[in-house]
């Protein structure tokens, strides 16, 4: 395992953020240190961060690299030092990985996750245009708000499944399959499409 894999397996984005002084609320949100942020707009998950304000995103190493203006390698070395990890032979804790599915099952799960994420992404893209306010005074439609909030995080996850390394893809698929999250999202998309069709507004990307 590389130093990057060791770091990402052992330290969550939220842990690193709190360690370096960011105040994270119960919803995993913090004020973004990368722009003038008065209200928390930085979402911190276990594996990645995303700012709804400035668009900053990445993993735990990207976060520290940006915080301290370092290269990825320097950020990984700093994390290893600050959290007591040996960057060469991984610690026992870092080497203990969650149980992985057989490769065939993983590929099936990965294809399901990618299909559902891209389906949701197309729906959000449609909503962002279809339900955008026509005037500044017009009340925001809930679907437009959802599209603005969710488009980038969903696009990021779809990108991970497209171009991410195997470790990143396995971690994301594990998270999405956990507790039926991807099944819930699939059912949600189907329900929303039926609602649109019922009102005679077939989505452009359906």
Order of alpha helices (4+ residues) and beta strands (2+ residues): alpha-alpha-beta-beta-beta-beta-alpha-alpha-alpha-alpha-alpha-alpha-alpha
